[in-house]
Amino acid sequence: MSMKIIGKVFVKPKSEKKIKNFYLWIYRDEISKVSFSREMEGWVDIVNDRGEFICKGFYSPKSSNPVKVFSYDNDFDINTEVKKRVLFSFENRKKMIGNGVLDKNNFRVVYSESDFLPGLIIDKYGDFFGIQIRNRLFENLKDVVVDTLLTLLEAKNIYERSYGDYREKDEKLEPRNIPIKGSIPSLIRIREEDIQFVFDPLRGQKTGFFLDQFINRKIVAAMCHKGMKVLDVFSYVGGFGIYCAKKGADVISIEKNEYYSDLIKENIKSNGVKDRVRVVTGDAFEKIKEIDEKFDIVVLDPPTFVKSLSESRKRLPMLIDLIKHSLALLKPEGKLIIFTCSYNLLKEHFIASIRIAAMELGIRIRVDGELMQSPDHPWVIQMPETLYLKGLIVSKLPSF
Ligand SMILES: C[S@@+](CC[C@H](N)C(=O)[O-])C[C@H]1O[C@@H](n2cnc3c(N)ncnc32)[C@H](O)[C@@H]1O
């Protein structure tokens, strides 16, 4: 891709420090002026109010954060740079595999801003690579990404699952869910640890599977043994529930989407846990109220609950209600494993929701552990948005 510079973006003094400190998005209100027509799209030099060079990035006029910073070097070859960064990231994951913290076959190779490739996701599932492009920067760099996968990572099968609010509403890009290279079946079959899963690469969530929960699936499964009862709410294709059933637990999985709930059933069969998992298809907020048994573990992993800070006030009562019902279903000393993948749900609001739910039930609880996204989704302190998955292990305690 050619790197013709369309002009300069002048940032306001208040944002200069943040950008120099590797925050890779520049919002509309941080730009004082541009040296080109505002409707143009392309590579730009980002400069301070004195016109001094800070970094290079890509400008897309329709977005709420029109500039994605790409490099602090003034002179680089974009193709070489993309390849170098993908490879750097791949090597990093291989080290993590060596350290035993990732599954060796299935992992996120590139996690967007955290791997200095803003807007690009690359996931590896055995011999399949799923890519997701979230912004116009990588919309323009897609050929380089595919070429990198083919030549440097020796990919045989590549598909694209590019969709989502940011891509469609903010960057005004159409969703694109297509096979790119090789043979992409309608269902991909993977083995994670000793568990088999199928998922739909082009109609599933993310690029098909929740790799970010890998480490947490292992942690929750480690708490299980034969005879325990587990409720897996918002189950998707069965992840947590099937891990627990493999350890001997009896599980109820709740999932609203009929297609995904059919896939849970497939996954139950292929793991030989048909007798231990019951699938309930329907709205968890309703279904949870109909359950009249008690559980040792309840896993709550809802979809993005709060999409903006302003939405918090409206949505929190629903979350509190859900937590209340979940805590009420726990046996004495049972555990609630609760997640939020909403970056905009502040940690203090998340914790307060649990506190209010416990207060309304009049029960004593304690946090026995904090969970987060798996290490193949590393996060950058200078870009807090890269840490989106928050989780807690909450124990119900006796009332001493
Ligand atoms: C974050 S994903 C869960 C991922 C899963 N725990 C895993 O590790 O693979 C959320 C799931 O909740 C489902 N879902 C969304 N709204 C729901 C609702 N109201 N009731 C039940 N399931 C719902 C979605 O279809 C999606 O599969």
PDBQT file of the ligand as one rigid body, heavy atoms in Angstrom, charges set to zero:
ROOT
HETATM    1  C1  LIG A 501     -19.907 -13.104  26.307  1.00  0.00    +0.000 C 
HETATM    2  S1  LIG A 501     -20.772 -14.358  25.466  1.00  0.00    +0.000 S 
HETATM    3  C2  LIG A 501     -20.486 -15.759  26.480  1.00  0.00    +0.000 C 
HETATM    4  C3  LIG A 501     -19.207 -16.491  26.180  1.00  0.00    +0.000 C 
HETATM    5  C4  LIG A 501     -19.056 -17.816  26.858  1.00  0.00    +0.000 C 
HETATM    6  N1  LIG A 501     -19.180 -17.716  28.274  1.00  0.00    +0.000 N 
HETATM    7  C5  LIG A 501     -17.734 -18.480  26.497  1.00  0.00    +0.000 C 
HETATM    8  O1  LIG A 501     -16.813 -18.467  27.326  1.00  0.00    +0.000 OA
HETATM    9  O2  LIG A 501     -17.602 -18.990  25.383  1.00  0.00    +0.000 OA
HETATM   10  C6  LIG A 501     -22.427 -13.961  25.794  1.00  0.00    +0.000 C 
HETATM   11  C7  LIG A 501     -23.460 -14.947  25.262  1.00  0.00    +0.000 C 
HETATM   12  O3  LIG A 501     -24.738 -14.562  25.797  1.00  0.00    +0.000 OA
HETATM   13  C8  LIG A 501     -25.739 -14.776  24.810  1.00  0.00    +0.000 C 
HETATM   14  N2  LIG A 501     -26.867 -13.904  25.180  1.00  0.00    +0.000 N 
HETATM   15  C9  LIG A 501     -27.047 -12.587  24.900  1.00  0.00    +0.000 A 
HETATM   16  N3  LIG A 501     -28.157 -12.131  25.499  1.00  0.00    +0.000 NA
HETATM   17  C10 LIG A 501     -28.680 -13.171  26.173  1.00  0.00    +0.000 A 
HETATM   18  C11 LIG A 501     -29.820 -13.331  27.006  1.00  0.00    +0.000 A 
HETATM   19  N4  LIG A 501     -30.619 -12.309  27.246  1.00  0.00    +0.000 N 
HETATM   20  N5  LIG A 501     -30.058 -14.523  27.555  1.00  0.00    +0.000 NA
HETATM   21  C12 LIG A 501     -29.235 -15.570  27.314  1.00  0.00    +0.000 A 
HETATM   22  N6  LIG A 501     -28.140 -15.487  26.531  1.00  0.00    +0.000 NA
HETATM   23  C13 LIG A 501     -27.867 -14.313  25.967  1.00  0.00    +0.000 A 
HETATM   24  C14 LIG A 501     -25.058 -14.438  23.513  1.00  0.00    +0.000 C 
HETATM   25  O4  LIG A 501     -25.719 -15.078  22.435  1.00  0.00    +0.000 OA
HETATM   26  C15 LIG A 501     -23.640 -14.984  23.765  1.00  0.00    +0.000 C 
HETATM   27  O5  LIG A 501     -23.563 -16.300  23.309  1.00  0.00    +0.000 OA
ENDROOT
TORSDOF 0
